[in-house]
Amino acid sequence: MSNKSTSEIKFIIELDENKVPENLSWSAQDGGIEAQNTKAIMVSVWDSKSKETLSIDLWTKDMPVDEMKLFFHQTLVSMASTFKRATNDEKMADTMEDFCDYFAEKLNLKG
């Protein structure tokens, strides 16, 4: 008998009359998260058949631009770290991290 299990991550998107996100929330029971509000979501999935990335990028209309810049920076840092773990390509991961530092510097994100 197999020991397989499943896990679910759920996003709830409340739209205004123009289909612009007003409220976003997400749940991940395995992570202890239930209907947690957020202002932005970026999800990427790999379609191995077509060899392309499909993505969902959403943010609420009240997401502050300064927070969006931080969100992007932290996402890029996370991607560099994930790239290093997934590929073991330290040289390219270091280059990605250098770009993250440059990105933060140009947007005055580091104090």
Order of alpha helices (4+ residues) and beta strands (2+ residues): beta-beta-beta-beta-beta-alpha-alpha
